[in-house]
Amino acid sequence: MVMSKVEERLTAAGVTIPDVPIPLAAYVPGLISDNLVYTSGQLPMANGQLAFKGRLGENATMEDGYAAAKQCACNCLGVVKSLIGDLDRVTRVVKVVGFVNSSADFEAQPKVINGASELLQLAFGDIGAHARSAVGVAALPLGAMCEVEIVVEFA
């Protein structure tokens, strides 16, 4: 199987795009509308298990939060690949939304979600620059550290 240029860049950085995680509830992992792919929120799942659990500002480190967001973005790319077949078809990363399981006094949600943003910029270069929201929340499914969803344009 031939790897896309995007996947070659990621593989060189030690990152593998996983298969699509199984949804935890009544939704689909992603869908296409016109020339956009919208992913559902992806948790930091790896090999079918939650890889990062905890709350930033209480019992989780910034490094773990960053790694969790990076894993979420990898899972988002798995969804995109499953829908369009080849990540080289992506022409723009449009939007990233990140939710961070954090204590009331934790204020570094943007630094956590940089794990996702920087992975996307590594994968796609200039077209990986995107609009973004990074929001603190009181809880996430399964106690996950973060959840990330993306919107990408493709040709």
Salt bridges, closest charged atoms under 4 A:
GLU7 OE2 - LYS81 NZ 2.95
GLU58 OE1 - ARG55 NH1 3.46
